Amino acid sequence: MAYLVGKIIAENAYVLWKLSKEIWQNPELSFEETFAHDLLTQTLQEYGFVVKKNYFLPTAFRAEFDSGRDGSTVAVVCEYDALPGIGHACGHNLIAEIGVAVGIAVKFSMERDSSVCGKIIVLGTPAEEDGSGKIRLIEKGAFKDVDVAVMAHPQVTNRLYPLILDLAKLTVIFRVKEYTDPWDGHTAVDAAVSCYNNISIMRRRFNSKWRINGIISRCNAEEAEMLFCYRAPTRKEIYSLKKMLEKCIEAAASISGCSFICNFHEEEDKNECKGMIHNKTVAEVFGMHAKSLGVLFRDFDPRFTESAVSTDMGNVSHVVPSIQPEYSIGAAPHVNHTPGFAKVAGSLSAQEPTLVIAESLARTVVDLLSNRDLMNKAKFELEFCRVNENVVRSPGE
């Protein structure tokens, strides 16, 4: 079966490369991906999938193949939105290509082997970069009949368990107190600078997996505004970070003689990206296949910097067992969201690693659809993680 999966992907390599290239040449922003939506759905229809266009969202889609034999349902997730000004600098054209490659390879396997049962869905999810399309699709029930969801993301290094974090936001405004003359030594500029420095010093106390980024968005003597994003693997750690930030803000206000207004966007945070629960059961199967095809993972290699991102695929992982490994397309030293990475994402050189990862994912899906014990183990693992959702997770947990 592994041979068949590789053969199908190899035979369709040119079609997949052409599809990826066309999406790369026509970058579209979040919720505007009409070209990619139409191209992907047309391609999948030509391969015999039953396609629902505009699935819950104008540029989302669901392409399904049912083996006609009772079994599980696996969704391979596509992303295809681009970034303002720099196009596909996150390689979503390659993610879309992988989704189609996995879909057609699994479909052909189902048609030729009666032990591969159930459904394969290629799920088009718009607006990962700005708008969190997957969160909206979860709310609308797009994952209700899905047993496992898989995807892979181009990056600088190969990681089986990339660091994908819970995201929260903070806005703080410092003001000179009423009836105070800022030229008397009380200034909101000092408060903002002090707050920024406090947080920079506080980083020394951080867990190695915590991240915070911030800017002074506007500033004058009387009023200053700061915007922050902070990240951690679990919501429990997010709350710990919040308490530390509160102390930094209070200290800055006190020493500068300013008042402050803090907004931790807690209502909005309910719709923010969640940390990824990497399903170890599924990841180990994928890792086995990828390693057999020559992929070397760098998860625990200190010579390689660990990325720390947030994505709406994290939210999916809280709903169904999920994986999102990262793979190198040879873009180093260019990292994601840079023009250099965009150039490599559209190059022929990115095709070999992309198709290797697609084959590894397709083999993984075939294993899941032909082994109910494996599927049940993956689902049990997620239920355990839900019960213990505030436990700090290590890679693969």
N, C-alpha and C positions, 0 to 999 in steps of 0.2 A: 504493500500500500504506500509506503514511503517513496518507493521508486515511481509509482504512478503520480503522486502529488508533484514531485520534482519534474517529471516529464511534462505534465500539463502546463505548469508555470513556464518551463523552458519553451514549449511550443507557442506560447502566447506572449513571449517576452517583448516582441516588437509592438504588439497592440498595447501592452501595459506601459511601455516606454512612451509611446505616442500619446496616450491618455494623460500621463503625468506631465509631459512636456506642454501639452495644450493648456492644462490647468495652470502650469507655471507661467506660461506666456500671457495668460489672461487673469491676473490676480484680482480678487474681489474681496471687499471688506465684509465684516460680520453682518449677517442677515441680508447681504446683497449678492450672494453667490449663485446667481441664476444660470450663468454659463456652466459652472461646475456641476450644478444640480442636473441640468438638462443633459450634459455630456455623460455623466455617470449613470443616470437612469436609462438613457438610451443604450449605452454599452451593456448594462446588465440585462435589459430586455432582450437584446440580441443574443445573449448567452442563455436565455431561457428562464430567467427569473420573473416571478410575478412582482410587479413594481407598483408601489403606492407613492405617487409623487406628492409633493407639498404635504408631507406627513406631519400633521399637527402644527407645523411651522412652514412658512412659504418656501424655504429653501432646504427643508429636511426631506428625507425619503426613506422608505423601507423596501428593500428588494429581498424576496423570500423564495427559497426552494424547499419543498416538502418531499421527503423521500417516499411518503405514503406508508411508512412503517413507524409504529409507535416508538417514541424516543424523546430525547431532550432537545432543547433549542439553544443554539449558540449564536450570538451576534458578534460579528466583526465590525468594529466601529471605524467610520471614515470621518476625517476632518478635511476641510478644503478652503477655509477662509485665509486671507492674507493680511499683511500689516500695512498701515499707511506709509506710503513713500518708499518702502523697501521690498514690497511684494512678498514672495514666499520665503521670507527669511527665517521661518520656523519649519519649513519643509513639509507643509501640509499637503502639497501636491503628491509627495511620496507616501504619506499616510493614506490618502485616497487610493493610490495605486495598490498599496498593500491590501486594502480592503477588498478591492475587486479581485486581485490575484488569489487571495485566500478563498473568497466566495466561489470562484469558478473551479478552483482545485478541489474544494470539498464537495461541490455539486457533482463533478465528474466521479469522485470517489464513491459517493452515494449511489450513483447510477450503475456502478460496476461491482459494488460489493454490498451484499444484502445485510452485512453485519453493521454497517454504518447507517444508523437509524435516526429519525427525527427531522429537525429543520436547521438550515443554515440561513441566517439573515445578514445581509449587508446593510448596515444602518448608517444613513447619512446624517451627521450631526453638525449643524452650522454654528458659527459664532463662538468658537472656543476662545479666540483672542479677546473679544470684547462683547460680552452679552451672555456668556455661559449657556449656550444652547442646550447642552445636555441636562442642565438643571431644569429648564423649562420642559424638556421632553420627559424627564422623570415625573414631574408634576402632572403631566397630561397622560401618563400611563404607558409610555412607549416601551418601558422595560418590564412590564408586569408579567409577560409570558416568556421572558428570557431567563434561561438558567445560568448561563455564563456569558460574560462579555470580554472580548480581547481586542487589543490594538497594540501597535508599536510606534515609537516616536524617534525620528532622526535626531542625533545629538553629536557631541564631540567624541564621546567614548561609549563603549558597550557596557550597559548596566542592566542586570537582571532585576534589581530592586532599587530603582532610582528614588532619590529623596523628593517626594511630592507632598507638600505641606498644607495644613489648614491655613486659611488666609483670613485676616481681620484688618479693619481699618480704623484710623483715629484722626480726628480733626481737633486741634486745640487753638484757641484764640486768647492771646494775652492783651490786656488793656491797662493803660495807666489809670489808676483809681481816680474816681470823680473828684474834682476840685484840686487835683494835683498837677503842678506844672512840670511837664516832662523835662524842661530845661533846668529844673532843680536837681536833676540827677536820677529821676524816675523815668525809665524809658522801656517801651515794649521791645525795642531792639535787644536790650540786655537780657530780657526774659527769654526771648527766642533763642539767642545764642547760648545762654546758660542751659536751657532745656536740651538743645542739640548736643552740647558737650556732656551733660549728665548722661544722656542715652548712650553716647559713644563710650563713656567710661563704664557704663553698666554692661556693655557687651562682654566685658571680661568675665562676667559671672554667668554668661549664657551657657546653656547646653550646646554642644557642638552642632546640633541640628536646628537650632533656633536662628531666625533671621529677622532683621528689621531694617527698613529703608525709609528715609524721610527727607522732606524738603521744607524750606521756609518759602511758602507760596506767595506771600505779600508781607511787606514790613515797612513801618514808619515809626516815628517816635511814640505815637499814641496807641497804635494797634499793630499786632503782628499775628499772622496765621501760619500754622504748620500742618502739614499733611503727612501721615505715616501709614505704611503697610507693615504688619508684623505677621510672622509665620512660625508654625511649630507643627510637629507630627500629629498632635492630638488636641482636642478642645480643652482638656484639662490643663495642658501646658499653655495654651492661649490665655486662659484665665490667670495663670501665674505671671505671664508676661504683662498682662494688663495691670496687675497690682504693682509691678515694678515700674511701669510707665507712669502710673499715677503719682508715685513718689518722686520721680524725676520732674514731673510737671509742677507739683506742689512746691518742691524745693526751689525751682527756677522762679516761680511767682513770688515766693517769700523773700528771696534774696534781692529781687529787683523791685520789690514794692508794688507789684502789679496784681490785678485780679485776673482770673482766667475762666474760660468756658471750655469744657471738655465734651466731645461727642465721640463715643466709642462705636457708633453705628451698629448697635447690637441688634436692632430689628433688621437692618440690611444684611448683617452677618449671616442671618439664617439662609440667605440666598448666595452667600459667598462659597468659594471652592473649599472642599474638605480635603483633609489629608488622605492619601491613598492607602487603602488596606490591600497590600499586595497579597493575592491568594497564593500561598506557598505551594499548595498542591498543583495548581495549574502552572505556576512559574517553574517548578522543578521539571515538569514534563517538557515545557518549552525550552528550558535551559539544556536539557539532555539532547533535544533535537538540534538546537543551535550549535552546541559544542561539537556534535557529530559532523556538522557542516563547516567546522573550522572557526567558529566565533569564540573569541576569548573575552570573557567578562572581567571587568575591572572594579567590581563592587568593593573589595577590601584592599585595594592596592593604594597605599598612601602617596604614591608618585602622581596620582591622577586626582585632580580637584573634583570634589563631589558637587554637582549642580544642586540647586535647591529651588524648585519651582512650585507653582500652584496651577491646577487645571481642573476643569469640571469633570474629567474622568475620575477624579478622586471621589466625587459625589456618587458616580455610578458604582464604584467599588463598595459603597456602603449599602447598596440596594441588591446587587447580584455579585457573585464571585468574579473578580476582574484582575487582569494584568495589563500593565503598560510598560514593557521593557523599553530601554533606549538603546539605539545602535549608532555606531559611527559611520558617517558617510565620507570620512577623510577630509573634513573641512578645517581641521585645526591648522593654524591658531585661531581661526574665525569661529566664534560661538554663535548660538542661536540669536536671532533678532539683530543681525548685522548684515550689511550688504554682501560681505564675503561669504557668509553662510548661504545667503539666497542664491549666489552664483553657483555654488557647488550643488545645491538642491536641484538646480535645473540642468545639471551636466550629465553626460553619459556615464561618468565615473561613479556617480551615486547609484547606478542601476544594479551593479553586481551585489553590493551589500544589502540593498533593498529587497532584491529577489531572494536572497538567502534567508533574510528574516521572514519574508512572506511564506517561503516554503516551510520554515520552522513553525510558524503560527498555524499553517494549514495542517501540518502533521499533528500538532497539538489538538486542534479541533476534531480531527478524525479520531484521535484516541479518546477524546471526551464523548463523542457520539457513538463509539463502539464499545465503551466500557462503563457500564452503569455504576459500578463500585467507585470508579475514579470520579465520576460526576457527583455521586453522593458524598464522597469525602470532601470535595471542594465546597459543596453547599454546607456541610456540617462545620467546616472551618470558619466560614463567614458567620454562621450563627454564634459560634464561640466568641468571635471578635466583637460581635454586637453586644453580647452580654458583658464583655470586658472592655468596652469602648474607651474608657479613660485610662487604661493601662498603656504606658509608654511603649511604643512598638519599635523593635529592632528590625533591620532589613529582613524581609521574608516572613515576618510575623503578622 
